[in-house]
Every structure is written in C-alpha cells, then in structure tokens.
Amino acid sequence: MKTYQGTAVRDGRFWAVKIAGVGITQGRSRSEARDMALDLIEIMKKIPPDQFEVHLEFEPTCG
C-alpha cells in the first residue's frame, strides 16, 4: 500500500495541507484537513482511498 506524505501549516482559520507530488488543499480543523488530503489524493491520482494511506505532519502553531 502506498503512503503519501504531507505537511499541514496553520494559515489563519485554516490548515493548509501540501501533499508531496500531489497538490495542496485546506481544512478548518485537523480532522477536516486529513479528510481533504484523502480526497485530494483520490481525485488527483485516481485511486480509491482503500489503496493508499496518508501521513500528515502538523506543524506547531505559535500563540
């Protein structure tokens, strides 16, 4: 099973998520950011979600 790596950075009210080799998406919560990352990979790579995993690294926020 393929694993995609991504990073999430807080940008105002959103988490901006970048998945290496796939693209960028966003979500308002950590949970939504992960869901959006899964959707992005499924759409852009044209593979069903049961055939890949995603590992997101959430960067710490200040303040």
C-alpha positions as CSV (number, residue, x, y, z in Angstrom):
1,M,0.0,0.0,0.0
2,K,1.4,3.4,-1.0
3,T,1.8,6.0,1.7
4,Y,1.7,9.7,0.8
5,Q,3.5,12.3,3.0
6,G,2.1,15.7,3.7
7,T,2.6,18.8,5.9
8,A,-0.1,21.0,7.4
9,V,0.6,24.6,8.4
10,R,-1.9,26.8,10.2
11,D,-2.9,29.7,8.0
12,G,-5.4,31.9,9.7
13,R,-8.6,29.9,10.3
14,F,-7.4,27.0,8.1
15,W,-4.8,24.3,8.0
16,A,-3.0,24.5,4.6
17,V,-2.1,20.9,3.6
18,K,0.6,20.1,1.0
19,I,0.9,16.5,-0.2
20,A,4.2,15.8,-1.9
21,G,3.8,15.1,-5.6
22,V,0.0,15.6,-5.5
23,G,-1.1,19.1,-4.6
24,I,-2.4,21.5,-1.9
25,T,-5.7,21.6,-0.1
26,Q,-7.1,23.0,3.2
27,G,-9.4,22.3,6.1
28,R,-10.7,24.2,9.1
29,S,-9.8,21.5,11.6
30,R,-7.1,18.9,11.8
31,S,-9.8,16.2,11.1
32,E,-11.1,18.1,8.1
33,A,-7.6,18.7,6.8
34,R,-6.9,15.0,6.8
35,D,-10.2,14.3,5.1
36,M,-9.5,16.9,2.4
37,A,-6.0,15.4,1.9
38,L,-7.5,11.9,1.3
39,D,-10.0,13.4,-1.2
40,L,-7.2,15.3,-3.0
41,I,-5.1,12.1,-3.4
42,E,-8.1,10.1,-4.5
43,I,-9.1,12.7,-7.2
44,M,-5.7,13.7,-8.4
45,K,-4.2,10.2,-8.5
46,K,-7.4,8.4,-9.5
47,I,-7.1,5.7,-6.9
48,P,-9.6,4.5,-4.3
49,P,-8.9,5.5,-0.6
50,D,-8.6,1.9,0.5
51,Q,-5.4,1.6,-1.7
52,F,-3.3,4.3,0.0
53,E,-2.5,5.9,3.3
54,V,-1.6,9.5,4.2
55,H,0.7,10.6,6.9
56,L,0.3,14.3,7.8
57,E,2.8,16.2,9.9
58,F,1.1,19.1,11.6
59,E,3.5,22.0,12.3
60,P,3.1,23.5,15.7
61,T,1.4,26.8,16.0
62,C,2.5,29.9,17.9
63,G,0.4,31.9,20.3
